[in-house]
Amino acid sequence: MLASNTNSSVFIRPMTHQDLEIVINLHRKSFDGYMNVFLGKQFLKKYMSWFVSNSSASAYVAEESNIVVGYFIGAPVGYPIELNKYLLKVGIWSIISHPKIFLHPNFIQTIRSRLKIFLKKNKNISLKDSESFFSLVGIACDPNIRNIGVGKKLMDEFKCFVFKNGYSMARLSVYEENYIARSFYEKNGWKFLSKNKNIINYYLKIIL
């Protein structure tokens, strides 16, 4: 049993494909208004399944009374190249079938970012030895579950995973206006790395 599971009713375990339905629902609740939510359920299922299936990635859920109440996903820095290729077909179809996406305020910025990744011109890491970074791609808890430490336990499990897999540093990106998430990250030791328009990058030195 992992240390993050002790003295609590919250249990952390690897995510499975059987969890995807509830994880997607949690994601949609937690990230309502984000662009990948606009792309629809089929896109999100394909997106999440990549982290479950990829041996270099991490995907975990938090359970309370046998109910999934949170999750996190992560992957080594550089993962978007492989992920975007994996999502290319479903991504194009999702854009065509959800035309409202063109009105999303981050649509143009996101498309430009994806093109840079395909052209291998993404330079959003400013520290040396970026290959040693592991990215926290997403973390969320059921907004109806409060005061049982789900977010903290997920974050602790993420740190354990990163450390055990030989990484010394982690990073994440968050919208500048997402003050709740930023406060949570900073309370858990994440430090400012850089800013690109309205996106802030944080880093974390893993010490266990």
C-alpha positions in Angstrom: 0.0 0.0 0.0 1.3 3.4 -0.9 2.0 6.0 1.8 -0.5 8.4 0.3 -3.3 5.9 1.1 -2.7 5.6 4.8 -5.0 6.9 7.6 -7.7 7.9 5.2 -10.8 6.5 3.4 -9.3 7.8 0.1 -7.5 5.1 -1.9 -5.2 5.9 -4.9 -4.9 3.3 -7.7 -3.9 3.1 -11.4 -6.6 4.3 -13.8 -8.2 1.6 -16.1 -10.2 1.8 -19.2 -13.2 0.9 -17.2 -12.8 4.2 -15.3 -12.8 6.4 -18.4 -16.6 7.2 -18.3 -16.5 8.6 -14.8 -13.1 10.2 -15.3 -14.5 12.0 -18.3 -17.5 13.2 -16.3 -15.2 14.5 -13.6 -13.0 16.3 -16.2 -16.0 17.9 -17.8 -17.2 19.2 -14.4 -13.8 20.5 -13.4 -12.8 22.0 -16.7 -16.1 23.3 -18.0 -15.3 25.9 -20.6 -11.9 24.5 -21.6 -11.3 23.7 -25.2 -10.9 19.9 -25.0 -14.3 19.8 -23.2 -15.8 21.7 -26.2 -14.5 18.9 -28.5 -16.9 16.4 -27.0 -17.0 13.1 -25.2 -15.5 11.0 -28.0 -12.4 13.2 -28.1 -12.0 13.2 -24.3 -12.2 9.4 -24.2 -9.5 9.0 -26.8 -7.4 11.6 -25.0 -7.6 9.9 -21.6 -7.1 6.5 -23.1 -3.7 7.5 -24.3 -2.5 8.1 -20.8 -3.9 4.7 -19.6 -2.4 2.8 -22.4 1.0 4.5 -22.7 3.7 2.8 -20.6 5.7 6.0 -20.2 2.7 8.0 -19.0 0.9 8.0 -15.6 -2.9 7.8 -15.0 -4.3 7.3 -11.5 -7.7 7.7 -9.8 -8.8 8.5 -6.2 -11.6 6.4 -4.8 -13.7 7.1 -1.7 -16.1 4.4 -0.7 -15.4 2.6 -4.0 -16.4 5.7 -6.0 -13.9 7.5 -8.2 -13.7 11.1 -6.9 -10.6 12.3 -8.6 -7.7 11.6 -11.0 -4.4 12.8 -12.4 -2.6 12.2 -15.7 1.0 12.9 -16.6 3.7 12.1 -19.1 7.4 12.9 -19.8 8.1 16.3 -21.3 7.8 16.0 -25.1 4.6 13.8 -24.8 2.5 16.2 -27.0 4.2 15.1 -30.2 3.1 11.5 -29.8 -0.2 12.4 -28.2 -1.2 14.9 -31.0 -0.5 12.3 -33.6 -2.6 9.8 -31.8 -5.5 12.3 -31.6 -5.2 13.7 -35.1 -8.1 12.0 -36.7 -10.5 12.2 -33.8 -9.4 15.8 -33.3 -10.2 16.8 -36.8 -13.6 15.1 -36.7 -14.4 16.7 -33.3 -13.6 20.1 -34.6 -15.9 19.5 -37.7 -18.7 18.1 -35.6 -18.5 20.9 -32.9 -18.2 24.1 -35.0 -18.8 26.2 -31.8 -15.1 25.5 -31.0 -14.1 28.1 -33.6 -15.6 30.7 -31.2 -13.5 29.6 -28.2 -11.2 32.3 -27.1 -8.2 29.9 -27.0 -8.8 28.2 -30.3 -6.3 30.1 -32.4 -3.6 30.0 -29.7 -4.1 26.2 -29.2 -4.0 25.5 -33.0 -0.7 27.5 -33.3 0.7 25.6 -30.3 -0.2 22.2 -31.9 1.4 23.3 -35.2 4.6 24.2 -33.4 4.7 20.8 -31.8 4.2 19.0 -35.1 7.1 21.2 -36.5 9.1 20.5 -33.4 9.5 24.1 -32.5 7.9 24.1 -29.1 10.3 25.9 -26.7 8.1 26.4 -23.6 10.7 24.9 -21.2 13.3 27.4 -20.1 15.4 25.2 -17.7 18.3 23.1 -18.7 18.0 19.3 -19.1 14.3 19.5 -19.9 14.3 15.8 -20.7 14.5 15.1 -17.0 11.1 16.8 -16.5 7.8 14.9 -16.0 4.6 16.8 -16.8 1.5 16.9 -14.6 -0.9 17.1 -17.5 -4.2 17.2 -15.5 -5.5 16.7 -12.0 -9.1 17.1 -10.8 -11.4 16.2 -8.0 -15.2 15.9 -7.8 -16.3 19.4 -6.8 -19.0 17.8 -4.6 -16.3 16.1 -2.5 -14.7 18.4 0.1 -12.4 18.3 3.1 -11.1 14.7 2.7 -7.8 15.6 1.1 -8.3 14.1 -2.3 -6.3 16.7 -4.2 -3.4 16.4 -1.7 -3.3 12.6 -1.9 -3.4 12.7 -5.7 -0.5 15.2 -5.7 1.5 13.1 -3.3 0.9 10.0 -5.5 2.1 12.0 -8.5 5.3 13.0 -6.7 5.9 9.3 -5.8 5.4 8.2 -9.3 7.7 10.8 -10.7 10.4 10.0 -8.2 10.2 6.2 -8.6 10.5 6.5 -12.4 13.7 8.4 -12.2 12.7 12.0 -12.6 13.9 14.8 -10.4 11.7 17.6 -11.7 8.1 18.0 -12.7 6.3 20.8 -14.5 2.7 21.9 -15.3 0.9 24.6 -17.2 -2.2 26.5 -16.0 -4.3 29.4 -17.2 -3.3 32.6 -15.4 -6.9 33.4 -14.4 -7.3 29.9 -12.7 -6.5 31.3 -9.2 -7.9 28.3 -7.3 -5.6 25.8 -9.2 -2.6 28.1 -8.9 -3.1 28.4 -5.1 -3.4 24.7 -4.8 -0.2 24.1 -6.8 1.8 26.8 -4.9 0.6 25.3 -1.5 2.0 22.0 -2.7 5.4 23.4 -3.5 5.2 24.3 -7.1 7.3 27.3 -8.2 6.8 29.8 -11.1 8.9 28.9 -14.2 7.7 31.1 -17.0 4.7 32.8 -18.6 3.5 32.6 -22.2 0.6 35.0 -22.8 -2.1 33.8 -20.4 -0.5 30.5 -19.6 1.8 30.1 -16.5 4.3 27.3 -16.3 5.3 25.9 -12.9 8.1 23.5 -11.9 8.6 21.3 -8.9 11.8 19.7 -7.6 10.9 16.2 -6.4 12.1 15.5 -2.8 10.7 12.6 -0.9 
